[in-house]
């Protein structure tokens, strides 16, 4: 029932669409259903003003072209071309998609600009719904790995392993200290073009979101203090994390920063809210049961197995990991490390003027 009341949402060109089932294959019926369940954002619904799409006219017809990763072509075309044909019929347009093995943009031709925009919007919806099925490749991160925090984390790890003989707890479950970070949101970027677009979005967000907020405080100092966990049972924890506190500054600036950054990428169609949360959950992962399977050849351990964190919470509930200053925000690559031991960056913005 919760899935029906709170379905997945995607943002396309400043509009919000409901995705009835993001895990199922898109059919012509589902594609039509996505399009019909459109909700205007902030009351704005004028198609002529909804985006900066460049449309060219040669006097007899209108056209536009835009990049879509080839991995999504099959979703747009559909079985035996059914979805592509339906979009063309509904919007009175002609859609040209590069054939297998070819490179290039998708092109749309129509008798007027509104029809061309409508067809592009339909394609964007399909791409976003398909993107939600893919495993994330990148994430917006804030490094939390200065020398003081790393030192305190390593001491925490040593004490926990020595003093807490907890069921399911292993050294491999602890985060690599050089990779300690705050996650703003995750996304799937399928090719270089999308990585360039996401990098541009982050640089735009610096001017429109980050710097205006940071002007309210001399510097964004963050303290990691206290422990919490993701699920409801301390004896069966999957993720144990450090709480994030703002230090000597205006309250909730960090939360506003995280939420507005996430919104910026959501509305551009490159990110979506996880677990129906209205706000980004501010946390720094310390121990994660998923790390167990990455180093194990035992098939029994390749299924996430929680650990008992009761003793850890009892002894170290208010542990202070120290203070760091937010100096940079990264577009980070998952599973790829840079020469400094942190995640390989695709783009970095400075939080200084």
C-alpha positions in Angstrom: 0.0 0.0 0.0 2.9 2.4 0.8 4.2 2.0 -2.8 0.8 3.0 -4.1 0.5 6.0 -1.8 4.1 7.1 -2.3 5.2 6.1 -5.8 8.6 7.0 -7.2 8.8 10.4 -8.7 11.0 11.8 -11.5 11.7 15.4 -12.4 11.9 16.3 -16.1 12.3 19.9 -17.3 10.9 21.4 -14.1 7.9 19.0 -13.9 7.2 16.1 -11.6 6.0 12.8 -12.9 4.8 9.7 -11.0 6.4 6.4 -11.8 4.0 3.6 -11.0 6.5 0.8 -11.0 10.2 1.7 -11.6 11.2 -2.0 -11.3 9.2 -3.3 -14.2 9.9 -3.2 -17.9 8.5 -0.2 -19.7 5.8 -1.1 -22.1 3.9 1.2 -24.4 1.1 1.3 -21.8 3.5 2.2 -19.0 5.1 4.9 -21.1 1.7 6.4 -21.8 0.8 6.1 -18.1 4.0 8.0 -17.1 3.1 10.8 -19.5 -0.5 11.1 -18.3 0.5 11.3 -14.6 2.1 14.7 -15.0 2.1 17.2 -12.2 3.3 20.8 -12.8 6.0 22.1 -10.5 5.2 25.2 -8.6 2.2 25.8 -10.9 4.4 26.3 -14.0 3.2 24.4 -17.0 3.8 26.6 -20.0 5.6 24.3 -22.4 7.2 27.3 -24.2 9.0 28.2 -21.0 9.6 24.8 -19.4 13.2 24.4 -20.6 16.0 25.9 -22.7 15.7 23.3 -25.4 17.1 24.6 -28.7 14.6 24.1 -31.5 15.6 24.9 -35.1 13.2 25.8 -37.9 14.0 25.5 -41.6 10.7 27.1 -42.6 8.7 23.9 -43.2 9.4 22.0 -40.0 11.0 22.2 -36.5 13.7 20.0 -35.1 16.0 19.4 -32.2 18.7 17.0 -31.2 20.0 15.8 -27.8 22.2 13.3 -26.3 20.9 10.0 -24.8 23.3 7.2 -23.8 23.0 4.3 -26.2 22.1 2.0 -23.2 18.6 3.6 -23.2 17.9 3.3 -26.9 16.1 -0.1 -26.4 13.7 1.4 -23.8 12.9 4.3 -26.1 12.3 2.1 -29.2 10.4 -0.7 -27.4 9.6 -4.2 -28.6 9.3 -4.1 -32.4 9.5 -0.3 -32.2 6.2 0.0 -30.4 7.1 2.8 -27.9 8.9 4.9 -30.5 5.9 4.6 -32.9 3.5 5.5 -30.2 5.4 8.7 -29.2 5.6 9.7 -32.9 1.9 9.1 -33.4 0.8 10.9 -30.2 3.1 13.9 -30.8 3.0 14.0 -34.6 6.7 13.9 -34.9 9.4 11.8 -36.6 12.1 10.5 -34.2 15.6 9.4 -35.5 17.6 7.2 -33.2 21.2 6.1 -34.1 21.3 2.5 -35.2 23.3 -0.1 -33.3 27.0 0.6 -33.5 26.5 4.2 -34.6 27.1 7.3 -32.6 25.2 10.5 -32.5 22.3 12.3 -31.0 18.6 11.5 -31.1 16.8 13.9 -33.5 13.2 14.9 -33.4 11.3 16.5 -36.3 7.8 18.0 -36.2 5.5 20.5 -37.7 5.7 22.8 -34.7 7.8 23.5 -31.7 5.3 22.2 -29.1 5.1 18.8 -30.7 8.9 18.5 -30.7 9.0 19.5 -27.0 6.3 17.0 -26.2 8.2 14.2 -27.9 11.4 15.1 -26.1 9.6 15.2 -22.8 8.2 11.7 -23.4 11.7 10.4 -24.2 13.1 12.0 -21.1 10.6 10.3 -18.9 11.5 6.9 -20.3 15.2 7.6 -19.8 14.7 8.7 -16.2 12.5 5.7 -15.4 15.1 3.4 -16.9 17.9 5.2 -15.1 16.3 4.5 -11.8 16.8 0.7 -12.5 20.6 1.1 -12.9 23.1 0.8 -10.2 24.6 4.1 -9.2 28.0 5.0 -10.7 28.6 8.3 -9.0 27.6 10.3 -5.9 27.8 13.8 -4.5 30.1 13.6 -1.5 31.6 15.8 1.1 35.0 14.5 2.4 35.1 13.9 6.1 38.7 12.6 6.3 41.0 15.2 7.8 43.9 14.0 10.0 42.1 14.6 13.3 39.0 12.6 12.3 41.1 9.8 10.8 43.1 9.5 14.0 40.0 9.3 16.2 38.3 6.9 13.8 41.2 4.5 13.9 41.3 4.7 17.7 37.5 4.0 17.7 38.0 1.0 15.5 40.9 -0.3 17.7 38.8 0.0 20.9 35.7 -1.5 19.4 37.6 -4.6 18.1 39.3 -5.0 21.4 36.4 -4.3 23.8 33.3 -5.5 21.9 33.2 -9.1 21.0 30.0 -8.7 19.1 28.3 -11.4 16.9 29.0 -10.8 13.2 31.5 -8.0 13.8 34.7 -8.2 11.7 37.4 -5.7 11.0 36.6 -5.8 7.3 33.2 -4.1 8.0 34.9 -0.8 9.1 35.1 2.0 6.5 38.5 2.8 5.1 39.4 6.0 7.1 40.6 7.9 4.0 37.1 7.3 2.4 35.1 8.8 5.3 32.5 11.0 3.7 29.0 12.6 3.8 26.8 11.5 0.9 24.4 14.0 -0.6 22.9 11.7 -3.2 23.7 9.0 -5.8 23.2 8.9 -9.5 23.9 6.8 -12.6 26.0 8.4 -15.3 26.3 6.1 -18.3 28.9 7.9 -20.5 31.3 10.8 -20.8 28.6 13.1 -22.0 26.5 12.5 -18.9 29.5 13.0 -16.7 30.2 16.3 -18.3 26.6 17.4 -17.8 26.7 16.3 -14.1 29.9 18.2 -13.6 28.4 21.3 -15.2 25.4 20.9 -12.9 27.6 20.8 -9.8 29.5 23.9 -10.9 26.2 25.7 -11.5 25.0 24.6 -8.1 28.0 26.2 -6.5 26.9 29.6 -7.7 23.2 29.1 -7.2 23.0 27.0 -4.1 26.3 26.5 -2.2 27.9 29.9 -2.0 24.6 31.8 -1.2 24.1 29.5 1.8 27.7 29.6 3.0 27.7 33.4 3.0 25.7 33.1 6.2 28.6 31.6 8.1 32.3 32.3 8.1 33.2 28.7 7.6 31.2 25.4 7.6 32.6 23.5 10.5 31.2 20.0 11.1 31.6 17.8 14.2 31.2 14.1 14.0 29.9 13.0 17.4 27.7 10.2 18.6 26.6 6.9 17.0 23.4 5.8 15.4 22.2 3.0 13.0 19.9 2.6 10.0 17.5 -0.1 11.2 15.4 -0.6 14.4 17.3 -3.4 16.0 20.7 -2.7 17.7 21.4 -6.4 17.8 21.1 -6.7 14.0 22.7 -3.6 12.5 23.6 -3.3 8.9 25.0 0.3 8.9 26.5 2.1 11.9 27.2 5.8 11.4 28.5 8.9 13.1 26.1 11.7 13.7 26.8 15.1 12.0 26.6 18.3 14.0 27.2 21.9 12.9 29.9 23.6 15.0 29.8 27.3 15.9 27.5 28.4 13.1 23.9 28.9 12.0 21.7 25.9 12.7 20.5 23.7 9.8 22.7 25.3 7.1 24.3 22.0 6.3 20.9 20.3 6.0 19.7 23.1 3.7 22.8 22.8 1.6 22.4 19.0 1.3 18.7 19.3 0.5 19.1 22.0 -2.1 22.0 20.3 -3.8 19.9 17.1 -4.0 16.9 19.0 -5.4 19.1 20.7 -8.0 20.1 17.3 -9.4 16.7 15.8 -9.0 15.0 18.5 -11.0 17.7 18.1 -13.7 16.7 14.4 -13.9 20.0 12.9 -12.7 19.1 12.0 -9.1 16.0 10.9 -7.2 15.1 10.8 -3.6 15.7 7.6 -1.8 13.4 5.8 0.6 10.7 8.5 0.3 12.8 10.9 2.4 11.9 14.6 2.3 15.4 15.5 3.4 18.9 14.1 2.9 19.9 11.9 5.8 23.1 13.5 7.2 25.5 10.7 8.3 29.0 9.4 7.9 29.2 5.6 7.6 31.6 3.9 10.0 30.7 0.2 9.8 28.7 -1.4 6.9 27.8 -5.1 6.8 27.9 -4.9 3.0 31.7 -4.7 3.1 31.7 -8.3 4.3 30.7 -9.7 0.9 33.3 -7.7 -1.0 36.2 -9.6 0.5 34.6 -13.0 1.0 34.6 -16.0 -1.4 32.1 -17.7 1.0 28.7 -17.6 -0.8 27.0 -17.6 2.6 28.6 -14.2 3.4 27.8 -12.7 0.0 24.3 -12.0 1.4 24.3 -9.0 3.7 24.6 -10.4 7.3 24.1 -7.8 10.1 26.2 -7.5 13.2 25.3 -7.0 16.9 26.0 -3.4 17.7 24.5 -3.3 21.2 27.8 -3.3 23.0 29.3 -0.7 20.7 26.3 1.6 21.3 26.5 1.1 25.0 30.2 1.9 25.3 30.7 4.6 22.6 27.2 6.2 22.1 28.7 9.7 22.4 32.1 9.1 20.9 33.6 12.3 19.5 35.4 11.9 16.1 36.4 15.5 15.9 35.8 18.6 13.7 36.4 19.2 10.0 35.7 22.2 7.8 33.8 21.7 4.6 36.2 22.9 1.9 35.1 20.9 -1.1 32.2 19.1 -2.6 32.9 16.2 -5.0 31.2 14.4 -7.8 32.8 11.1 -6.9 33.1 7.8 -8.8 31.9 4.8 -6.9 34.4 1.9 -6.5 37.3 4.0 -7.9 40.0 5.4 -5.7 42.2 8.4 -6.4 45.9 8.7 -5.6 45.0 10.2 -2.2 43.0 7.2 -1.2 39.6 9.0 -1.5 37.1 8.4 -4.2 38.2 9.4 -7.7 36.6 12.7 -8.5 34.9 13.5 -11.7 34.4 17.1 -10.6 35.3 19.1 -7.5 34.0 22.5 -6.4 35.6 24.6 -3.8 33.5 26.1 -0.9 35.7 29.1 -0.8 34.9 32.3 -2.7 
